[in-house]
Amino acid sequence: MKIKQAVFKCSSPRADMCPATTEPEYAFIGRSNVGKSSLINMLTRNGKLAMTSSTPGKTMLVNHFLINEEWYLVDLPGYGYAARGKREMDKLWNLISHYVLERQQLICLFVLIDIRHEPQRKDLDFLQFLGENGIPFAIVFTKADKLNRNQIGTHVQNYLHRLEDSWEELPPHFVTSAATALGRDELLDYIDSINRSLASQNA
């Protein structure tokens, strides 16, 4: 897939305030500081599309970006940022869970995981939540440029082996780097294949 146009459409403070659209939506989420904004900018080849910051936890809204006038890329707030107070954390979780569970336009949720780290409990719990609720998702390993090829393979396999403890069928996964554009074509082609399938079903 070639992204010819990526346009910011709106930010929504609540899931029930998201736009009434008919296009399929692909949402991106992860723990704070996982490199979500950088990944979105890399995918769209627009370094200023999503806000990046050295301070984690900056995304507080549901941000919609219309891609090629065909589908929406949705930037969701990060989860698990401990510096937030409980009330703010609860508010963000309500926003995230409401969008994930109720948004009919959501086709796939891409869960970003920092490939450098061992499996984190917050990530595993979130994946479990998605599985229990039947939410289609894929795992996107980020920051692969920080490791060599052997380390990448080892870290990915370790993570997938950990998931095998709870999952009969593993979700799709992608290895990416915002710095080198690794995984860009594979991720966009995956979205494109789903869009083509949806179009054929609706024809």
BALOBA-1460 file (C-alpha; in Angstrom, 3 decimals):
// residues 203
<rec num="1" residu="m" x="0.000" y="0.000" z="0.000"/>
<rec num="2" residu="k" x="1.133" y="3.505" z="-0.801"/>
<rec num="3" residu="i" x="-0.030" y="6.261" z="1.507"/>
<rec num="4" residu="k" x="-0.740" y="9.222" z="-0.717"/>
<rec num="5" residu="q" x="-2.629" y="11.295" z="1.832"/>
<rec num="6" residu="a" x="-2.778" y="11.362" z="5.623"/>
<rec num="7" residu="v" x="-4.965" y="14.046" z="7.168"/>
<rec num="8" residu="f" x="-5.684" y="14.762" z="10.814"/>
<rec num="9" residu="k" x="-9.453" y="14.882" z="11.267"/>
<rec num="10" residu="c" x="-10.271" y="15.275" z="14.952"/>
<rec num="11" residu="s" x="-9.442" y="14.562" z="18.581"/>
<rec num="12" residu="s" x="-12.072" y="13.151" z="20.902"/>
<rec num="13" residu="p" x="-11.969" y="13.302" z="24.719"/>
<rec num="14" residu="r" x="-14.495" y="10.466" z="24.987"/>
<rec num="15" residu="a" x="-15.082" y="7.385" z="22.882"/>
<rec num="16" residu="d" x="-18.746" y="8.263" z="22.377"/>
<rec num="17" residu="m" x="-17.632" y="11.582" z="20.869"/>
<rec num="18" residu="c" x="-15.621" y="9.938" z="18.081"/>
<rec num="19" residu="p" x="-16.815" y="10.833" z="14.573"/>
<rec num="20" residu="a" x="-19.707" y="8.958" z="12.979"/>
<rec num="21" residu="t" x="-17.711" y="7.420" z="10.142"/>
<rec num="22" residu="t" x="-18.235" y="4.435" z="7.868"/>
<rec num="23" residu="e" x="-14.592" y="3.781" z="6.952"/>
<rec num="24" residu="p" x="-12.666" y="0.977" z="8.708"/>
<rec num="25" residu="e" x="-10.444" y="2.019" z="11.610"/>
<rec num="26" residu="y" x="-7.068" y="0.636" z="12.634"/>
<rec num="27" residu="a" x="-6.040" y="1.786" z="16.096"/>
<rec num="28" residu="f" x="-2.581" y="1.912" z="17.653"/>
<rec num="29" residu="i" x="-1.986" y="1.599" z="21.368"/>
<rec num="30" residu="g" x="0.828" y="0.721" z="23.756"/>
<rec num="31" residu="r" x="2.471" y="1.576" z="27.011"/>
<rec num="32" residu="s" x="3.665" y="5.128" z="27.302"/>
<rec num="33" residu="n" x="7.035" y="5.796" z="25.641"/>
<rec num="34" residu="v" x="6.794" y="2.747" z="23.375"/>
<rec num="35" residu="g" x="7.339" y="4.936" z="20.306"/>
<rec num="36" residu="k" x="3.756" y="5.078" z="19.069"/>
<rec num="37" residu="s" x="3.810" y="8.579" z="17.615"/>
<rec num="38" residu="s" x="7.124" y="7.929" z="15.899"/>
<rec num="39" residu="l" x="5.749" y="4.738" z="14.378"/>
<rec num="40" residu="i" x="2.638" y="6.517" z="13.084"/>
<rec num="41" residu="n" x="4.800" y="9.235" z="11.534"/>
<rec num="42" residu="m" x="7.007" y="6.600" z="9.940"/>
<rec num="43" residu="l" x="4.048" y="4.709" z="8.474"/>
<rec num="44" residu="t" x="2.573" y="7.865" z="6.958"/>
<rec num="45" residu="r" x="5.972" y="9.377" z="6.100"/>
<rec num="46" residu="n" x="4.855" y="12.554" z="7.796"/>
<rec num="47" residu="g" x="7.147" y="13.495" z="10.661"/>
<rec num="48" residu="k" x="4.676" y="16.005" z="12.033"/>
<rec num="49" residu="l" x="1.429" y="14.042" z="11.829"/>
<rec num="50" residu="a" x="1.395" y="12.578" z="15.335"/>
<rec num="51" residu="m" x="2.807" y="14.502" z="18.269"/>
<rec num="52" residu="t" x="6.076" y="13.091" z="19.582"/>
<rec num="53" residu="s" x="7.560" y="13.991" z="22.929"/>
<rec num="54" residu="s" x="10.379" y="12.976" z="25.228"/>
<rec num="55" residu="t" x="7.808" y="13.035" z="28.027"/>
<rec num="56" residu="p" x="5.731" y="9.827" z="28.060"/>
<rec num="57" residu="g" x="1.969" y="9.830" z="28.307"/>
<rec num="58" residu="k" x="1.247" y="12.936" z="26.245"/>
<rec num="59" residu="t" x="-1.597" y="11.455" z="24.183"/>
<rec num="60" residu="m" x="-4.786" y="12.033" z="26.165"/>
<rec num="61" residu="l" x="-7.357" y="11.909" z="23.368"/>
<rec num="62" residu="v" x="-8.541" y="9.604" z="20.600"/>
<rec num="63" residu="n" x="-6.974" y="11.042" z="17.448"/>
<rec num="64" residu="h" x="-8.363" y="10.211" z="14.002"/>
<rec num="65" residu="f" x="-6.253" y="10.447" z="10.830"/>
<rec num="66" residu="l" x="-7.885" y="9.767" z="7.462"/>
<rec num="67" residu="i" x="-5.606" y="7.773" z="5.159"/>
<rec num="68" residu="n" x="-6.063" y="7.938" z="1.360"/>
<rec num="69" residu="e" x="-9.682" y="8.909" z="2.028"/>
<rec num="70" residu="e" x="-10.280" y="5.175" z="2.561"/>
<rec num="71" residu="w" x="-9.542" y="4.251" z="6.172"/>
<rec num="72" residu="y" x="-8.715" y="5.771" z="9.532"/>
<rec num="73" residu="l" x="-5.551" y="5.411" z="11.520"/>
<rec num="74" residu="v" x="-6.500" y="5.995" z="15.160"/>
<rec num="75" residu="d" x="-3.992" y="7.074" z="17.802"/>
<rec num="76" residu="l" x="-5.125" y="5.950" z="21.261"/>
<rec num="77" residu="p" x="-3.731" y="7.093" z="24.627"/>
<rec num="78" residu="g" x="-1.006" y="4.965" z="26.144"/>
<rec num="79" residu="y" x="-1.684" y="2.797" z="29.160"/>
<rec num="80" residu="g" x="0.348" y="1.989" z="32.235"/>
<rec num="81" residu="y" x="2.043" y="5.344" z="32.863"/>
<rec num="82" residu="a" x="2.580" y="5.157" z="36.617"/>
<rec num="83" residu="a" x="3.198" y="8.878" z="37.082"/>
<rec num="84" residu="r" x="-0.492" y="9.575" z="36.540"/>
<rec num="85" residu="g" x="-2.826" y="9.718" z="39.520"/>
<rec num="86" residu="k" x="-5.442" y="7.017" z="40.017"/>
<rec num="87" residu="r" x="-8.320" y="9.254" z="38.935"/>
<rec num="88" residu="e" x="-6.557" y="10.146" z="35.702"/>
<rec num="89" residu="m" x="-5.563" y="6.539" z="35.082"/>
<rec num="90" residu="d" x="-9.175" y="5.431" z="35.581"/>
<rec num="91" residu="k" x="-10.373" y="8.132" z="33.185"/>
<rec num="92" residu="l" x="-7.916" y="7.026" z="30.504"/>
<rec num="93" residu="w" x="-8.810" y="3.372" z="30.968"/>
<rec num="94" residu="n" x="-12.494" y="4.180" z="30.583"/>
<rec num="95" residu="l" x="-11.677" y="6.013" z="27.346"/>
<rec num="96" residu="i" x="-9.532" y="3.175" z="26.005"/>
<rec num="97" residu="s" x="-11.826" y="0.322" z="27.021"/>
<rec num="98" residu="h" x="-14.938" y="2.085" z="25.738"/>
<rec num="99" residu="y" x="-13.338" y="2.669" z="22.343"/>
<rec num="100" residu="v" x="-11.950" y="-0.863" z="22.089"/>
<rec num="101" residu="l" x="-15.132" y="-2.595" z="23.200"/>
<rec num="102" residu="e" x="-17.793" y="-0.384" z="21.630"/>
<rec num="103" residu="r" x="-16.320" y="1.115" z="18.462"/>
<rec num="104" residu="q" x="-17.926" y="-0.837" z="15.642"/>
<rec num="105" residu="q" x="-15.627" y="0.710" z="13.035"/>
<rec num="106" residu="l" x="-12.550" y="-0.804" z="14.729"/>
<rec num="107" residu="i" x="-11.174" y="-3.546" z="12.487"/>
<rec num="108" residu="c" x="-7.844" y="-4.263" z="14.173"/>
<rec num="109" residu="l" x="-6.012" y="-2.969" z="17.229"/>
<rec num="110" residu="f" x="-2.222" y="-2.822" z="16.897"/>
<rec num="111" residu="v" x="-0.619" y="-3.273" z="20.309"/>
<rec num="112" residu="l" x="2.893" y="-1.829" z="20.413"/>
<rec num="113" residu="i" x="5.565" y="-3.612" z="22.443"/>
<rec num="114" residu="d" x="9.116" y="-2.367" z="23.029"/>
<rec num="115" residu="i" x="11.176" y="-5.250" z="21.673"/>
<rec num="116" residu="r" x="14.083" y="-4.503" z="24.020"/>
<rec num="117" residu="h" x="12.273" y="-5.570" z="27.188"/>
<rec num="118" residu="e" x="11.091" y="-8.796" z="28.731"/>
<rec num="119" residu="p" x="7.302" y="-9.332" z="28.675"/>
<rec num="120" residu="q" x="5.692" y="-6.800" z="31.004"/>
<rec num="121" residu="r" x="2.709" y="-7.675" z="33.162"/>
<rec num="122" residu="k" x="0.707" y="-4.614" z="32.031"/>
<rec num="123" residu="d" x="1.116" y="-5.638" z="28.386"/>
<rec num="124" residu="l" x="0.239" y="-9.270" z="29.052"/>
<rec num="125" residu="d" x="-2.834" y="-8.261" z="31.065"/>
<rec num="126" residu="f" x="-3.969" y="-5.953" z="28.266"/>
<rec num="127" residu="l" x="-3.557" y="-8.692" z="25.650"/>
<rec num="128" residu="q" x="-5.534" y="-11.014" z="27.896"/>
<rec num="129" residu="f" x="-8.283" y="-8.397" z="28.146"/>
<rec num="130" residu="l" x="-8.446" y="-8.197" z="24.346"/>
<rec num="131" residu="g" x="-8.597" y="-11.959" z="23.995"/>
<rec num="132" residu="e" x="-11.313" y="-12.372" z="26.601"/>
<rec num="133" residu="n" x="-13.428" y="-9.803" z="24.775"/>
<rec num="134" residu="g" x="-12.795" y="-11.104" z="21.272"/>
<rec num="135" residu="i" x="-11.062" y="-7.958" z="20.014"/>
<rec num="136" residu="p" x="-8.994" y="-8.575" z="16.847"/>
<rec num="137" residu="f" x="-5.432" y="-7.391" z="17.373"/>
<rec num="138" residu="a" x="-1.863" y="-7.725" z="16.196"/>
<rec num="139" residu="i" x="1.407" y="-7.145" z="18.030"/>
<rec num="140" residu="v" x="3.847" y="-4.558" z="16.726"/>
<rec num="141" residu="f" x="7.338" y="-4.805" z="18.173"/>
<rec num="142" residu="t" x="8.979" y="-1.370" z="18.134"/>
<rec num="143" residu="k" x="12.528" y="0.002" z="18.366"/>
<rec num="144" residu="a" x="14.113" y="-2.967" z="16.595"/>
<rec num="145" residu="d" x="17.001" y="-0.726" z="15.497"/>
<rec num="146" residu="k" x="18.244" y="-0.888" z="19.094"/>
<rec num="147" residu="l" x="19.053" y="-4.612" z="18.728"/>
<rec num="148" residu="n" x="21.021" y="-6.729" z="16.280"/>
<rec num="149" residu="r" x="19.359" y="-9.360" z="14.094"/>
<rec num="150" residu="n" x="20.051" y="-12.262" z="16.458"/>
<rec num="151" residu="q" x="18.762" y="-10.326" z="19.446"/>
<rec num="152" residu="i" x="15.599" y="-9.406" z="17.555"/>
<rec num="153" residu="g" x="14.852" y="-13.038" z="16.764"/>
<rec num="154" residu="t" x="15.539" y="-14.130" z="20.324"/>
<rec num="155" residu="h" x="13.409" y="-11.407" z="21.916"/>
<rec num="156" residu="v" x="10.468" y="-12.034" z="19.586"/>
<rec num="157" residu="q" x="10.559" y="-15.788" z="20.154"/>
<rec num="158" residu="n" x="10.798" y="-15.328" z="23.915"/>
<rec num="159" residu="y" x="7.741" y="-13.109" z="23.825"/>
<rec num="160" residu="l" x="5.741" y="-15.478" z="21.648"/>
<rec num="161" residu="h" x="6.697" y="-18.432" z="23.839"/>
<rec num="162" residu="r" x="5.371" y="-16.508" z="26.828"/>
<rec num="163" residu="l" x="2.072" y="-15.934" z="25.028"/>
<rec num="164" residu="e" x="1.793" y="-19.635" z="24.217"/>
<rec num="165" residu="d" x="1.169" y="-20.217" z="27.916"/>
<rec num="166" residu="s" x="-2.253" y="-18.579" z="27.525"/>
<rec num="167" residu="w" x="-3.043" y="-18.583" z="23.791"/>
<rec num="168" residu="e" x="-3.901" y="-21.521" z="21.550"/>
<rec num="169" residu="e" x="-3.393" y="-19.380" z="18.461"/>
<rec num="170" residu="l" x="-0.849" y="-16.570" z="18.420"/>
<rec num="171" residu="p" x="-1.827" y="-13.173" z="16.986"/>
<rec num="172" residu="p" x="-0.094" y="-11.712" z="13.926"/>
<rec num="173" residu="h" x="3.088" y="-9.854" z="14.801"/>
<rec num="174" residu="f" x="5.370" y="-7.338" z="13.113"/>
<rec num="175" residu="v" x="8.893" y="-6.148" z="13.859"/>
<rec num="176" residu="t" x="9.353" y="-2.423" z="13.245"/>
<rec num="177" residu="s" x="11.672" y="0.514" z="13.646"/>
<rec num="178" residu="a" x="10.589" y="4.113" z="13.266"/>
<rec num="179" residu="a" x="14.234" y="5.048" z="12.707"/>
<rec num="180" residu="t" x="14.866" y="2.703" z="9.761"/>
<rec num="181" residu="a" x="11.286" y="2.109" z="8.491"/>
<rec num="182" residu="l" x="11.725" y="-1.617" z="9.152"/>
<rec num="183" residu="g" x="8.370" y="-3.384" z="8.915"/>
<rec num="184" residu="r" x="6.587" y="-0.481" z="7.232"/>
<rec num="185" residu="d" x="5.650" y="-2.328" z="4.052"/>
<rec num="186" residu="e" x="4.589" y="-5.469" z="5.918"/>
<rec num="187" residu="l" x="2.317" y="-3.557" z="8.289"/>
<rec num="188" residu="l" x="0.692" y="-1.473" z="5.568"/>
<rec num="189" residu="d" x="0.256" y="-4.508" z="3.321"/>
<rec num="190" residu="y" x="-1.508" y="-6.275" z="6.190"/>
<rec num="191" residu="i" x="-3.950" y="-3.374" z="6.524"/>
<rec num="192" residu="d" x="-4.399" y="-3.293" z="2.756"/>
<rec num="193" residu="s" x="-5.195" y="-7.010" z="2.635"/>
<rec num="194" residu="i" x="-7.901" y="-6.577" z="5.271"/>
<rec num="195" residu="n" x="-9.361" y="-3.588" z="3.440"/>
<rec num="196" residu="r" x="-9.483" y="-5.573" z="0.197"/>
<rec num="197" residu="s" x="-11.226" y="-8.423" z="1.982"/>
<rec num="198" residu="l" x="-13.779" y="-6.041" z="3.466"/>
<rec num="199" residu="a" x="-14.388" y="-4.463" z="0.074"/>
<rec num="200" residu="s" x="-15.014" y="-7.848" z="-1.548"/>
<rec num="201" residu="q" x="-17.436" y="-8.797" z="1.203"/>
<rec num="202" residu="n" x="-19.378" y="-5.571" z="0.707"/>
<rec num="203" residu="a" x="-19.383" y="-5.743" z="-3.092"/>
